[in-house]
Amino acid sequence: DRCVFNSTELNDIQYIRSYYYNKLELIRFDSNVGKYVGYTELGVKNAEIWNNIPSQIASEAAQWEVYCLNNVGNDY
């Protein structure tokens, strides 16, 4: 998990959760895109499945606030 930001403005904060195997990024949730994106054949298949689970997307989107928004002041 990581937060990418250049200021404390809400629109400038991006939450990214990446899944890796053997140093290769398979899939990523990006709060700016609002869904999972696959980078390998397996990642694309999982992204299609996970993007069709509304509770999964809502849970990841909520992490933007929990993980990034509450800590951006400390990190900035």
Stockholm file with secondary structure:
# STOCKHOLM 1.0

chainA/1-76         DRCVFNSTELNDIQYIRSYYYNKLELIRFDSNVGKYVGYTELGVKNAEIWNNIPSQIASEAAQWEVYCLNNVGNDY
#=GR chainA/1-76 SS CEEECSSSCGGGCEEEEEEEETTEEEEEEETTTTEEEESSHHHHHHHHHHHTCHHHHHHHHHHIIIIIITTHHHHC
#=GC SS_cons        CEEECSSSCGGGCEEEEEEEETTEEEEEEETTTTEEEESSHHHHHHHHHHHTCHHHHHHHHHHIIIIIITTHHHHC
//
